[in-house]
Amino acid sequence: MSERVIDLAEGPARLNVRNSCLVIARRGEPETTIPLGEVAVLLLAQPQVVLTEAVLAGLAAAGGMLVPCDAKHMPAGMLLPLEAHFTQGERFALQAQASLPVRKRLWQSVVKTKIRAQARVLTELNGHDSGLSELLPRVRSGDPANVEAEASRRYWPALFADPRFRRDRYGDNQNRLLNYGYAVLRAIVARAVCAAGLHPCLGLHHHNRYDAFALADDLMEPFRPMVDRVTAAYCHKYGADALLDKAAKAALIGALMRRLDVGGESRTLFDVAQRTAASLAAVFAGERRTLVLPEL
């Protein structure tokens, strides 16, 4: 069974459910029918999209994510399944009881994996990694020296060949494409977190009181360079002010459909995210010590 990211941004549409399938109807076009179980993420980026309650309930029951977008076509929220695992209550309790040393050790592995991925992206694009590999031995448990931030200060200007570039979620340049790609990635990881019976707001490192998806924000870190790579390539071709249009979205979503290497095996992002979340649940249960993380 395939898993799909569907972005409804082109013209009005009516959505309903028939025979456990999502039915997308557009004026003057044949209906599109997709099994609910294949819809991983449904993005609504058109103000004239109308849907029934059955779509909301059916998508949640099938484990899919609904992501409404704002007037700028940027994801503005997420609808999560309420129950996604048969031992959810038990796993919530184990997650909440996880000790600080365990969470710090796990965050150390997340940061190292992310920096290695960033180094590979820079090497692929520029022929060198701007010294990111040299930072890896300095990442300690919990990353108290905030080596992650130092790596970012080197990474972003090198990625876009622009010493003035800063990562800004409100920026009007390449940041728009990064924001969109990260939002889709966040939904995929949040879906995996829920499927593993974990609570998305109980993070390893992120702990903003207003962040309902802190754990998803933690676990998505090593996957972010997938979005960074395609954004850098796209902006190199079309410019830093490239529009967040249908072509840009297709490129970003396409990057997230690329297969990843995990333990010498080629797997989809959906599968790897699920394995990462499941391995975290196993760590909380005392069944293993390490996370399953991708080497991009």
C-alpha positions as CSV (number, residue, x, y, z in Angstrom):
1,M,0.0,0.0,0.0
2,S,1.4,3.4,-1.0
3,E,1.2,6.5,1.3
4,R,0.5,9.8,-0.2
5,V,0.8,13.5,0.5
6,I,-2.1,15.4,-1.2
7,D,-2.0,19.1,-1.6
8,L,-5.3,20.7,-2.7
9,A,-4.3,24.1,-3.8
10,E,-5.6,24.3,-7.4
11,G,-9.2,25.5,-7.6
12,P,-12.4,24.6,-5.7
13,A,-13.1,21.0,-4.6
14,R,-15.7,19.1,-2.7
15,L,-14.5,16.2,-0.5
16,N,-16.5,13.3,0.9
17,V,-16.1,9.7,1.8
18,R,-17.5,6.7,-0.1
19,N,-16.8,3.0,0.6
20,S,-13.8,3.9,2.9
21,C,-12.3,6.1,0.2
22,L,-11.7,9.8,0.0
23,V,-13.6,11.2,-3.0
24,I,-12.3,14.5,-4.5
25,A,-14.8,16.2,-6.9
26,R,-13.9,19.2,-9.0
27,R,-16.2,20.9,-11.5
28,G,-15.8,19.7,-15.0
29,E,-13.3,16.9,-14.0
30,P,-13.7,13.2,-13.2
31,E,-13.8,12.3,-9.5
32,T,-10.6,11.2,-7.9
33,T,-11.0,8.3,-5.4
34,I,-8.2,7.4,-3.0
35,P,-8.4,4.8,-0.2
36,L,-8.4,6.6,3.2
37,G,-5.6,4.3,4.4
38,E,-3.3,5.6,1.7
39,V,-3.7,9.3,2.7
40,A,-0.8,10.1,4.9
41,V,-1.2,13.9,4.8
42,L,-4.0,16.0,3.3
43,L,-3.1,19.7,2.9
44,L,-6.0,22.1,2.3
45,A,-4.6,25.2,0.7
46,Q,-7.7,26.5,-1.2
47,P,-10.4,28.5,0.6
48,Q,-13.1,27.0,-1.7
49,V,-12.5,23.4,-0.5
50,V,-15.6,22.0,1.1
51,L,-15.5,18.7,3.1
52,T,-17.9,16.6,5.2
53,E,-17.5,15.5,8.8
54,A,-17.1,12.0,7.4
55,V,-13.8,13.1,5.8
56,L,-12.5,14.4,9.2
57,A,-13.5,11.3,11.1
58,G,-12.5,8.9,8.3
59,L,-9.1,10.4,7.9
60,A,-8.4,10.4,11.7
61,A,-9.6,6.8,12.0
62,A,-7.3,5.7,9.2
63,G,-4.3,7.5,10.9
64,G,-4.0,10.3,8.3
65,M,-3.2,13.9,9.0
66,L,-5.3,16.9,8.0
67,V,-3.4,20.1,7.6
68,P,-5.3,23.4,6.8
69,C,-3.3,26.2,5.3
70,D,-3.6,30.0,5.8
71,A,-4.0,32.7,3.2
72,K,-0.3,32.5,2.3
73,H,-0.7,28.7,1.6
74,M,1.4,27.9,4.6
75,P,0.3,25.1,7.0
76,A,-1.6,26.6,10.0
77,G,-2.6,23.5,12.0
78,M,-2.9,19.7,12.2
79,L,-5.7,17.3,13.0
80,L,-4.3,14.3,14.9
81,P,-5.9,10.9,15.5
82,L,-7.2,10.7,19.1
83,E,-6.4,7.0,19.5
84,A,-3.6,5.4,17.5
85,H,-2.2,2.5,19.5
86,F,-3.7,-0.2,21.7
87,T,-1.4,0.4,24.6
88,Q,-1.5,4.2,24.3
89,G,-2.2,4.9,27.9
90,E,0.7,2.7,29.1
91,R,3.1,4.3,26.6
92,F,2.0,7.8,27.6
93,A,2.9,7.0,31.2
94,L,6.3,5.5,30.3
95,Q,7.0,8.6,28.1
96,A,6.2,11.0,30.9
97,Q,8.3,9.1,33.4
98,A,11.4,9.0,31.2
99,S,14.5,10.2,33.1
100,L,16.4,13.3,32.2
101,P,19.7,11.3,31.5
102,V,17.8,9.1,29.0
103,R,16.2,12.1,27.2
104,K,19.6,13.9,27.1
105,R,21.3,10.8,25.6
106,L,18.6,10.5,23.0
107,W,18.9,14.2,22.1
108,Q,22.7,13.8,21.7
109,S,22.1,11.1,19.1
110,V,19.4,13.2,17.3
111,V,21.8,16.2,17.1
112,K,24.7,14.1,15.8
113,T,22.6,12.5,13.1
114,K,21.3,15.9,12.0
115,I,24.8,17.5,11.8
116,R,26.1,14.5,9.8
117,A,23.2,14.9,7.4
118,Q,23.9,18.6,7.0
119,A,27.5,17.9,6.4
120,R,26.6,15.4,3.6
121,V,24.3,17.9,2.0
122,L,27.0,20.6,1.9
123,T,29.6,18.1,0.6
124,E,27.2,17.1,-2.1
125,L,26.5,20.7,-3.1
126,N,29.9,22.4,-2.4
127,G,32.5,19.7,-2.3
128,H,33.2,20.4,1.4
129,D,31.2,20.4,4.6
130,S,32.3,23.8,6.0
131,G,33.8,22.1,9.1
132,L,30.6,20.5,10.3
133,S,32.2,17.1,10.7
134,E,34.7,18.6,13.1
135,L,31.9,19.6,15.4
136,L,30.6,16.1,16.0
137,P,33.0,15.0,18.9
138,R,31.8,18.1,20.8
139,V,28.2,17.0,20.9
140,R,27.8,15.7,24.5
141,S,24.7,14.3,26.3
142,G,22.0,16.9,26.0
143,D,24.2,19.1,23.8
144,P,24.9,21.5,26.7
145,A,27.3,23.6,24.5
146,N,24.6,24.0,21.9
147,V,26.8,22.6,19.1
148,E,23.6,22.3,17.0
149,A,23.4,26.1,16.9
150,E,27.0,26.5,16.0
151,A,26.5,24.0,13.1
152,S,23.5,26.0,11.9
153,R,25.5,29.2,11.8
154,R,28.0,27.5,9.5
155,Y,25.4,25.5,7.6
156,W,22.9,28.1,6.3
157,P,25.2,30.6,4.6
158,A,27.1,27.7,3.0
159,L,23.9,26.0,1.9
160,F,22.7,29.0,-0.1
161,A,26.1,30.5,-0.9
162,D,24.9,33.7,0.9
163,P,26.8,34.9,4.0
164,R,23.8,37.1,4.8
165,F,21.2,34.3,4.8
166,R,19.5,33.7,8.2
167,R,17.0,31.0,8.9
168,D,13.8,33.0,9.6
169,R,10.4,31.3,9.7
170,Y,8.8,34.6,8.8
171,G,11.2,35.4,6.0
172,D,10.1,36.1,2.4
173,N,13.0,34.4,0.6
174,Q,14.1,30.8,0.6
175,N,12.5,30.5,4.1
176,R,9.0,30.2,2.5
177,L,10.0,27.0,0.8
178,L,11.8,25.7,3.9
179,N,8.7,26.5,6.0
180,Y,6.4,24.6,3.7
181,G,8.6,21.6,3.4
182,Y,9.2,21.4,7.2
183,A,5.4,21.7,7.8
184,V,4.7,18.6,5.7
185,L,7.7,16.8,7.3
186,R,6.3,17.7,10.7
187,A,2.9,16.3,9.9
188,I,4.5,13.0,8.7
189,V,6.6,12.7,11.9
190,A,3.7,13.7,14.2
191,R,1.6,11.0,12.5
192,A,4.3,8.4,13.2
193,V,4.6,9.6,16.8
194,C,0.8,9.0,17.3
195,A,0.9,5.7,15.6
196,A,3.6,4.6,18.1
197,G,1.3,5.4,21.0
198,L,3.4,8.4,22.1
199,H,2.1,11.9,23.0
200,P,3.4,14.5,20.5
201,C,3.6,17.3,23.1
202,L,6.1,15.5,25.5
203,G,9.4,16.2,23.8
204,L,13.0,15.1,24.5
205,H,14.4,18.6,24.1
206,H,11.8,21.1,22.8
207,H,9.5,22.2,25.6
208,N,7.7,25.4,24.7
209,R,4.5,25.5,26.6
210,Y,2.6,26.5,23.5
211,D,4.1,23.7,21.3
212,A,1.6,20.8,21.0
213,F,4.1,18.9,18.8
214,A,7.4,19.1,20.7
215,L,8.2,15.5,20.2
216,A,7.6,15.7,16.5
217,D,9.8,18.7,16.4
218,D,12.6,16.7,18.1
219,L,12.4,13.6,15.9
220,M,12.1,15.5,12.6
221,E,15.5,17.2,13.1
222,P,17.6,14.5,11.3
223,F,15.1,14.6,8.4
224,R,15.2,18.4,7.8
225,P,18.2,18.2,5.4
226,M,16.0,16.4,2.9
227,V,14.0,19.7,2.6
228,D,17.2,21.8,2.7
229,R,18.8,20.0,-0.2
230,V,15.9,20.4,-2.6
231,T,15.2,24.0,-1.5
232,A,18.9,24.9,-2.2
233,A,18.7,23.3,-5.6
234,Y,15.4,24.8,-6.5
235,C,16.5,28.3,-5.5
236,H,19.8,27.9,-7.3
237,K,17.7,27.3,-10.4
238,Y,14.9,29.8,-9.9
239,G,16.3,32.4,-7.5
240,A,16.0,33.1,-3.8
241,D,12.6,34.8,-4.4
242,A,11.2,31.8,-6.2
243,L,7.4,31.5,-5.7
244,L,5.9,28.9,-3.5
245,D,3.7,27.7,-6.3
246,K,2.6,24.3,-7.6
247,A,6.0,23.5,-9.1
248,A,7.9,24.4,-5.9
249,K,5.5,22.4,-3.7
250,A,5.8,19.4,-6.1
251,A,9.6,19.6,-5.7
252,L,9.4,19.8,-1.9
253,I,6.9,16.9,-1.6
254,G,8.9,14.9,-4.1
255,A,12.0,15.3,-1.9
256,L,10.1,13.8,1.0
257,M,9.1,10.8,-1.2
258,R,12.8,9.9,-1.8
259,R,13.9,6.6,-0.2
260,L,16.3,6.7,2.7
261,D,19.1,4.3,3.8
262,V,18.6,2.7,7.2
263,G,20.9,-0.1,8.1
264,G,21.8,-0.7,4.4
265,E,18.1,-1.0,3.5
266,S,16.2,1.5,1.2
267,R,13.0,2.7,2.9
268,T,10.4,5.4,2.5
269,L,10.3,8.4,4.8
270,F,6.9,7.2,6.2
271,D,8.5,3.8,7.2
272,V,11.6,5.4,8.7
273,A,9.6,7.9,10.7
274,Q,7.5,5.1,12.0
275,R,10.5,3.0,12.9
276,T,12.1,6.0,14.7
277,A,9.0,6.6,16.7
278,A,8.6,2.9,17.5
279,S,12.2,2.7,18.6
280,L,11.7,5.7,20.9
281,A,8.7,3.9,22.5
282,A,10.9,0.9,23.0
283,V,13.6,3.0,24.7
284,F,11.0,4.4,27.1
285,A,9.8,0.8,27.8
286,G,13.4,-0.3,28.6
287,E,13.5,-2.6,25.6
288,R,16.4,-0.9,23.8
289,R,18.9,1.9,24.3
290,T,19.2,3.6,20.9
291,L,16.9,5.3,18.3
292,V,16.5,4.2,14.7
293,L,17.6,7.2,12.8
294,P,18.3,7.8,9.1
295,E,21.6,8.5,7.5
296,L,20.6,10.7,4.7
